[in-house]
Amino acid sequence: MLLITFTILQLMTATTLFDFNANTTIQSWRVVDDVVMGGRSSGSITLSEEGHGLFSGEVSLENNGGFSSVRHNLKAKDLAPYNKFIVRIKGDGKRYQFRVKSTDVQQHSYVANFETTGDWQEIEISFNSLKPTFRGRDLDMPNFPGEQVEEVAFLIGNKKPQSFKLEIDFIKASK
């Protein structure tokens, strides 16, 4: 009973950044693959029959490629009351990255890796665990400050050719 109470209280102190459902318009999500640098990977974002976001495709290492990502820009969201993100996802047993940007003009992203199990999972990512990176390189600067967010993203880039499939239910900020 305590666990159920905690989960309900946790969700009551959360704000939804994006919630996929059968009526979701996914045009605000965009795919960015390694083709921007000459690679051959290909990803897509669609809605599953159940109304979840479905990020899927193929990662190729040809022409120095190796990643696919899907991104969503949002109106600046104040994160001051919160200290973590909660994402509900169902992966394919592969490793992914959750990425955020404080502003849409910011060059670097703040990144946390997570493993998927093949089942639905709620992944909690504390703001202070999101490390700054630019083009796959760690930056010598503080981790995500958690003041605001204007972009959320998922990326796969495991340095091997592979197909992938990640279902996304929601992205929230929480205490």
C-alpha positions as CSV (number, residue, x, y, z in Angstrom):
1,M,0.0,0.0,0.0
2,L,2.9,2.4,0.8
3,L,4.4,1.9,-2.7
4,I,1.0,2.7,-4.3
5,T,0.6,5.8,-2.2
6,F,4.1,6.9,-3.0
7,T,3.5,6.5,-6.8
8,I,0.2,8.4,-6.6
9,L,1.8,11.2,-4.6
10,Q,4.8,11.2,-7.0
11,L,2.5,11.6,-10.0
12,M,0.5,14.3,-8.3
13,T,3.7,16.3,-7.9
14,A,4.6,15.9,-11.6
15,T,4.0,18.0,-14.7
16,T,3.6,16.4,-18.1
17,L,6.0,17.5,-20.8
18,F,4.6,15.2,-23.4
19,D,1.9,12.5,-23.3
20,F,1.4,10.2,-26.3
21,N,-2.2,9.0,-26.9
22,A,-4.4,8.0,-29.8
23,N,-5.1,11.7,-30.6
24,T,-1.5,12.9,-30.4
25,T,-0.2,14.9,-33.3
26,I,3.4,13.7,-33.8
27,Q,4.3,16.4,-36.4
28,S,6.1,18.3,-33.6
29,W,8.6,15.5,-33.3
30,R,11.5,15.4,-35.7
31,V,14.0,12.7,-36.6
32,V,17.7,13.6,-36.8
33,D,19.9,10.8,-38.0
34,D,23.6,10.6,-38.8
35,V,22.7,11.4,-42.5
36,V,23.3,15.0,-41.4
37,M,27.0,14.0,-41.4
38,G,26.9,11.5,-44.3
39,G,25.8,8.4,-42.4
40,R,23.2,5.9,-43.5
41,S,21.0,5.4,-40.4
42,S,17.3,5.8,-40.7
43,G,14.8,6.4,-37.9
44,S,11.1,7.3,-37.8
45,I,8.5,8.4,-35.3
46,T,4.9,7.1,-35.7
47,L,2.0,6.3,-33.4
48,S,1.5,2.7,-32.4
49,E,-2.0,1.2,-32.5
50,E,-2.2,1.8,-28.7
51,G,-1.4,5.5,-29.2
52,H,2.2,5.4,-28.0
53,G,5.1,7.2,-29.7
54,L,7.1,4.6,-31.7
55,F,10.7,5.5,-32.5
56,S,12.1,2.8,-34.7
57,G,14.5,2.2,-37.5
58,E,18.0,1.0,-38.4
59,V,21.4,2.3,-37.2
60,S,24.2,1.9,-39.7
61,L,27.9,2.5,-39.3
62,E,28.4,3.1,-43.0
63,N,30.1,6.4,-43.9
64,N,31.1,7.0,-40.2
65,G,27.4,6.9,-39.2
66,G,26.1,5.4,-36.0
67,F,23.1,7.2,-34.5
68,S,19.4,8.0,-34.9
69,S,17.4,10.4,-32.7
70,V,14.0,11.9,-32.3
71,R,13.4,15.3,-30.8
72,H,10.6,17.5,-29.6
73,N,10.8,21.2,-28.9
74,L,8.4,22.7,-26.3
75,K,7.6,26.1,-25.1
76,A,10.0,26.9,-22.3
77,K,9.0,24.9,-19.2
78,D,10.0,26.1,-15.8
79,L,11.6,23.2,-13.9
80,A,12.4,25.0,-10.6
81,P,9.8,23.0,-8.6
82,Y,11.2,19.6,-9.9
83,N,14.4,17.6,-9.6
84,K,13.9,14.7,-12.1
85,F,12.4,13.4,-15.3
86,I,10.2,10.4,-15.4
87,V,9.8,8.6,-18.8
88,R,7.5,5.7,-19.4
89,I,9.0,3.6,-22.2
90,K,9.0,0.1,-23.6
91,G,12.3,-0.8,-25.4
92,D,13.8,-3.7,-27.1
93,G,16.5,-4.6,-24.7
94,K,18.9,-2.0,-26.1
95,R,20.6,1.0,-24.6
96,Y,19.2,4.5,-25.3
97,Q,19.9,8.1,-24.3
98,F,17.4,10.6,-22.9
99,R,18.5,14.1,-23.8
100,V,17.4,17.6,-22.9
101,K,18.3,21.1,-23.8
102,S,17.6,24.1,-21.6
103,T,17.0,26.3,-24.7
104,D,16.4,25.4,-28.3
105,V,19.4,27.4,-29.4
106,Q,21.8,25.7,-27.1
107,Q,24.4,23.7,-29.0
108,H,25.1,21.0,-26.4
109,S,22.6,18.5,-24.8
110,Y,22.4,17.0,-21.4
111,V,22.4,13.2,-21.6
112,A,21.6,10.2,-19.5
113,N,21.9,6.6,-20.7
114,F,19.3,4.0,-19.8
115,E,18.9,0.3,-20.6
116,T,15.5,-1.2,-21.7
117,T,14.2,-4.6,-20.8
118,G,11.5,-5.3,-23.4
119,D,8.8,-4.5,-20.8
120,W,7.1,-1.2,-19.9
121,Q,9.4,0.7,-17.5
122,E,9.2,4.0,-15.7
123,I,12.8,5.4,-15.8
124,E,13.6,8.2,-13.3
125,I,16.4,10.5,-14.4
126,S,17.6,13.1,-11.8
127,F,18.5,16.4,-13.2
128,N,22.0,16.3,-11.7
129,S,22.7,13.0,-13.5
130,L,22.3,14.6,-17.0
131,K,25.8,15.2,-18.3
132,P,26.6,17.9,-20.9
133,T,27.8,16.5,-24.3
134,F,28.3,17.9,-27.8
135,R,28.6,15.5,-30.8
136,G,29.3,12.6,-28.5
137,R,32.0,14.3,-26.5
138,D,31.6,15.0,-22.8
139,L,32.0,18.7,-21.9
140,D,33.9,20.2,-18.9
141,M,30.9,22.1,-17.5
142,P,28.3,21.5,-14.8
143,N,25.5,18.9,-15.2
144,F,21.9,20.0,-16.2
145,P,20.9,22.9,-14.0
146,G,17.2,22.0,-14.0
147,E,16.0,25.6,-14.4
148,Q,14.0,25.1,-17.6
149,V,13.7,22.8,-20.6
150,E,12.9,23.5,-24.3
151,E,13.9,20.3,-26.0
152,V,13.5,16.6,-25.1
153,A,15.0,13.8,-27.2
154,F,15.8,10.1,-27.4
155,L,18.9,8.8,-29.2
156,I,20.3,5.4,-30.0
157,G,24.0,5.1,-30.9
158,N,25.7,2.0,-29.5
159,K,28.6,1.8,-32.0
160,K,27.1,-1.2,-33.8
161,P,24.7,-1.7,-36.7
162,Q,21.3,-2.6,-35.3
163,S,17.6,-2.3,-35.7
164,F,15.7,-0.6,-32.9
165,K,12.2,0.0,-31.5
166,L,11.4,2.3,-28.5
167,E,7.8,3.0,-27.5
168,I,7.2,6.2,-25.5
169,D,4.2,6.7,-23.3
170,F,5.0,10.0,-21.5
171,I,7.7,12.3,-20.3
172,K,7.2,14.2,-17.0
173,A,9.1,16.4,-14.6
174,S,8.7,15.4,-11.0
175,K,9.9,16.0,-7.4
